[in-house]
Amino acid sequence: MNSIVKEKFKARGIYLLPNFFTLSAMFAGFYAIIANISGMFEQAAMAIFIAMLLDSLDGRVARLTNTQTAFGAEFDSLSDAVSFGVAPALLVYHWQLFRLGKLGWLLAFLYVAAVVLRLARFNTQLAKVGKRYFQGLPCPAPAGVIAGLVWVASDFSFNGWLICALAAMLTLFLAVCMVSNVRYRSFKDFDLRNNVSFLTMLLVVLILFFLSLDPSKILFALFAVYAFSGPIMTLWERHKKLKVRRIRRKRKNTASDIDG
């Protein structure tokens, strides 16, 4: 009888370790909102990157300790909505988009809506999506682009309508990428438990080296490159397909001319 009660209690309980990282990520996102409201935009940007680091750990910890649960997956999505949806949207609005009036807060809302839609689609299509690619831009990446832009602009004291226009265009672009069908590499096939090549290890060392020299610029560059990589690769793949079709059509026409 006692064993049955213990099993039921265990089934209703939650695992502490992975959910602690998720809760910590949400706390960092909430702190980013508080710092943003107080006008501490650089600190808010840093808090979003901290939330990103913590969010990347909860899933890996759950897989390594075999503690994945449906509760953890839902909790992680709700945390992401705060840390990578509301926090960066309010940050970019209070930092620059407020200059645009109603259009500014509508762009910020569009970004939040795109994050929530992206998370909902990911959760409902989890079993159908392959491991190598994401469908649409994963929401931590656009949060990294916005936080990186704010951090870099704070370092250089950039301000005014020009940077406001850049922030508005980036916000719209990132929102569209999140709800699009554009494929992005997931890097889930990169397993830390497996052997990696010397070149991969050297690349990791170089990234850490440059991050220690100038974290704001390197982080912004990394996330911006990843955000633009999806549309660029999609256009490149379409270009290759069109090229193959033209070659086949040309060969077919040549063959028909010879037969004629």
C-alpha positions as CSV (number, residue, x, y, z in Angstrom):
1,M,0.0,0.0,0.0
2,N,2.8,2.4,0.9
3,S,4.6,1.7,-2.3
4,I,1.5,2.6,-4.3
5,V,1.1,5.9,-2.5
6,K,4.8,6.7,-3.1
7,E,4.5,5.9,-6.8
8,K,1.4,8.2,-7.1
9,F,3.2,11.0,-5.2
10,K,6.2,10.6,-7.5
11,A,4.0,10.7,-10.6
12,R,2.4,14.0,-9.4
13,G,5.6,15.6,-8.3
14,I,8.2,17.4,-10.5
15,Y,11.9,17.1,-10.9
16,L,13.8,19.8,-9.1
17,L,17.1,20.1,-11.1
18,P,15.9,20.8,-14.7
19,N,12.9,23.0,-13.5
20,F,15.3,25.0,-11.3
21,F,17.2,26.1,-14.5
22,T,13.9,26.9,-16.2
23,L,12.7,29.0,-13.2
24,S,16.1,30.7,-13.1
25,A,15.8,31.6,-16.8
26,M,12.3,33.0,-16.2
27,F,13.7,35.0,-13.2
28,A,16.4,36.5,-15.5
29,G,13.8,37.4,-18.0
30,F,11.6,39.0,-15.4
31,Y,14.7,41.0,-14.1
32,A,15.3,42.1,-17.7
33,I,11.7,43.6,-17.7
34,I,12.3,45.4,-14.4
35,A,15.7,46.7,-15.5
36,N,14.1,47.9,-18.8
37,I,11.3,49.8,-17.0
38,S,14.0,51.4,-14.9
39,G,15.9,52.6,-18.0
40,M,18.8,50.2,-17.5
41,F,18.8,48.9,-21.1
42,E,22.3,47.4,-21.1
43,Q,21.6,45.4,-17.9
44,A,18.3,44.2,-19.4
45,A,20.1,43.0,-22.5
46,M,22.7,41.1,-20.3
47,A,19.8,39.5,-18.3
48,I,18.2,38.2,-21.5
49,F,21.5,36.5,-22.5
50,I,21.8,35.0,-19.0
51,A,18.2,33.7,-19.4
52,M,19.3,32.2,-22.7
53,L,22.2,30.4,-21.1
54,L,20.0,29.0,-18.4
55,D,17.4,28.0,-20.9
56,S,19.9,26.0,-22.9
57,L,20.9,24.0,-19.8
58,D,17.5,22.9,-18.6
59,G,16.7,20.6,-21.5
60,R,20.2,19.2,-21.6
61,V,20.1,18.5,-17.8
62,A,16.7,16.8,-18.2
63,R,18.1,14.6,-21.0
64,L,21.3,13.7,-19.2
65,T,19.5,12.9,-16.0
66,N,16.5,11.2,-17.8
67,T,14.0,13.6,-16.1
68,Q,12.0,14.8,-19.1
69,T,8.4,15.3,-18.3
70,A,5.4,16.9,-20.0
71,F,5.2,19.4,-17.1
72,G,8.8,20.5,-17.8
73,A,8.1,21.0,-21.5
74,E,5.1,23.2,-20.8
75,F,7.0,25.1,-18.0
76,D,9.9,25.7,-20.4
77,S,7.5,27.2,-23.1
78,L,5.9,29.5,-20.5
79,S,9.3,30.6,-19.3
80,D,10.4,31.3,-23.0
81,A,7.3,33.4,-23.5
82,V,8.5,35.7,-20.7
83,S,12.2,35.7,-21.3
84,F,12.3,35.7,-25.1
85,G,8.9,37.2,-25.8
86,V,7.8,39.9,-23.4
87,A,11.3,40.9,-22.1
88,P,12.9,41.7,-25.5
89,A,9.7,43.2,-26.9
90,L,9.4,45.7,-24.0
91,L,13.2,46.3,-24.2
92,V,13.1,47.3,-27.9
93,Y,10.0,49.4,-27.3
94,H,11.2,51.4,-24.3
95,W,14.6,51.7,-25.9
96,Q,13.7,53.0,-29.4
97,L,10.2,52.0,-30.7
98,F,8.4,54.4,-28.4
99,R,9.4,57.1,-30.9
100,L,7.0,55.6,-33.5
101,G,4.0,56.0,-31.2
102,K,1.2,53.5,-31.8
103,L,3.2,51.8,-34.6
104,G,6.0,51.1,-32.1
105,W,3.9,49.3,-29.5
106,L,2.1,47.4,-32.3
107,L,5.5,46.2,-33.6
108,A,6.4,45.1,-30.0
109,F,3.1,43.2,-29.7
110,L,3.6,41.6,-33.1
111,Y,6.9,40.3,-31.8
112,V,5.3,38.8,-28.7
113,A,2.5,37.2,-30.7
114,A,5.1,35.7,-33.1
115,V,7.0,34.2,-30.1
116,V,3.9,32.7,-28.6
117,L,2.7,31.3,-32.0
118,R,6.2,29.9,-32.6
119,L,6.2,28.1,-29.3
120,A,2.7,26.8,-29.8
121,R,3.5,25.4,-33.2
122,F,6.7,23.8,-31.9
123,N,4.9,22.1,-29.1
124,T,2.1,20.7,-31.3
125,Q,4.5,19.6,-34.1
126,L,7.3,18.2,-31.8
127,A,6.8,14.6,-33.0
128,K,6.8,15.6,-36.7
129,V,9.8,18.0,-36.9
130,G,13.2,16.4,-37.5
131,K,16.1,16.9,-35.2
132,R,18.5,18.6,-37.7
133,Y,16.3,21.6,-38.5
134,F,13.8,24.0,-36.9
135,Q,10.7,25.2,-38.8
136,G,10.9,28.9,-38.3
137,L,13.4,30.9,-36.3
138,P,13.6,29.6,-32.6
139,C,12.6,32.4,-30.2
140,P,15.9,32.6,-28.2
141,A,17.7,33.7,-31.4
142,P,15.7,36.9,-32.1
143,A,15.8,37.8,-28.4
144,G,19.6,37.5,-28.8
145,V,19.6,39.8,-31.8
146,I,17.5,42.5,-30.1
147,A,19.5,42.2,-26.8
148,G,22.8,42.3,-28.8
149,L,21.7,45.4,-30.8
150,V,20.7,47.2,-27.6
151,W,24.0,46.3,-25.9
152,V,26.2,47.3,-28.9
153,A,24.3,50.6,-29.3
154,S,24.7,51.3,-25.6
155,D,28.5,50.7,-26.0
156,F,28.7,53.2,-28.8
157,S,26.0,55.6,-27.5
158,F,24.0,55.2,-30.7
159,N,20.6,56.9,-30.6
160,G,18.1,58.7,-32.8
161,W,15.7,58.0,-35.6
162,L,18.2,56.0,-37.7
163,I,18.8,53.4,-35.0
164,C,15.0,53.5,-34.3
165,A,14.3,52.6,-38.0
166,L,16.9,49.8,-37.8
167,A,15.3,48.4,-34.6
168,A,11.8,48.6,-36.2
169,M,12.9,46.7,-39.3
170,L,14.7,44.1,-37.3
171,T,11.7,43.5,-35.0
172,L,9.4,43.0,-38.0
173,F,11.9,40.8,-39.8
174,L,12.5,38.6,-36.7
175,A,8.7,38.3,-36.1
176,V,8.1,37.1,-39.7
177,C,11.0,34.6,-39.5
178,M,9.6,33.0,-36.3
179,V,6.2,32.2,-37.9
180,S,7.6,31.4,-41.3
181,N,8.4,27.9,-42.7
182,V,12.0,28.8,-43.3
183,R,14.4,26.0,-42.0
184,Y,17.1,26.7,-39.4
185,R,19.8,24.4,-38.2
186,S,19.0,23.1,-34.8
187,F,22.4,21.7,-33.9
188,K,20.7,19.0,-31.9
189,D,22.8,16.5,-33.7
190,F,25.8,18.0,-31.9
191,D,26.1,15.7,-28.8
192,L,28.5,16.7,-26.1
193,R,29.0,13.1,-25.1
194,N,30.4,12.2,-28.6
195,N,33.8,12.8,-29.9
196,V,34.3,16.0,-31.9
197,S,36.9,16.9,-34.4
198,F,39.9,19.1,-33.6
199,L,38.6,21.8,-35.9
200,T,35.3,22.0,-34.0
201,M,37.2,22.2,-30.6
202,L,39.4,25.0,-32.1
203,L,36.3,26.9,-33.3
204,V,34.7,26.7,-29.8
205,V,38.0,28.0,-28.3
206,L,38.1,30.9,-30.8
207,I,34.5,31.8,-30.0
208,L,35.2,31.9,-26.3
209,F,38.3,33.9,-26.9
210,F,36.5,36.6,-28.9
211,L,33.5,36.6,-26.5
212,S,35.9,37.4,-23.6
213,L,37.4,40.3,-25.7
214,D,34.1,41.9,-26.7
215,P,31.0,40.0,-25.7
216,S,28.4,42.5,-27.0
217,K,29.6,42.7,-30.6
218,I,30.4,38.9,-30.9
219,L,27.0,37.9,-29.4
220,F,25.1,40.3,-31.7
221,A,27.1,39.1,-34.7
222,L,26.5,35.4,-33.9
223,F,22.7,35.7,-33.4
224,A,22.3,38.1,-36.4
225,V,24.2,35.6,-38.7
226,Y,22.0,32.8,-37.4
227,A,18.8,34.8,-37.9
228,F,19.7,35.7,-41.5
229,S,21.1,32.2,-42.3
230,G,17.7,30.7,-42.7
231,P,16.4,33.0,-45.5
232,I,19.8,33.1,-47.2
233,M,20.0,29.2,-47.3
234,T,16.4,29.0,-48.5
235,L,17.1,31.4,-51.4
236,W,20.3,29.5,-52.2
237,E,18.5,26.1,-52.3
238,R,15.8,27.6,-54.5
239,H,18.5,29.0,-56.8
240,K,20.2,25.6,-57.1
241,K,16.9,23.9,-57.8
242,L,16.1,26.4,-60.6
243,K,19.6,25.9,-62.0
244,V,19.1,22.1,-62.1
245,R,15.7,22.5,-63.8
246,R,17.3,24.8,-66.4
247,I,20.1,22.3,-67.1
248,R,17.6,19.4,-67.4
249,R,15.4,21.5,-69.7
250,K,18.4,22.4,-71.8
251,R,19.5,18.8,-72.1
252,K,16.0,17.8,-73.0
253,N,15.8,20.4,-75.7
254,T,19.2,19.4,-77.0
255,A,18.2,15.7,-77.1
256,S,15.0,16.5,-79.0
257,D,16.9,18.6,-81.5
258,I,19.3,15.7,-82.2
259,D,16.4,13.3,-82.6
260,G,14.7,15.7,-84.9
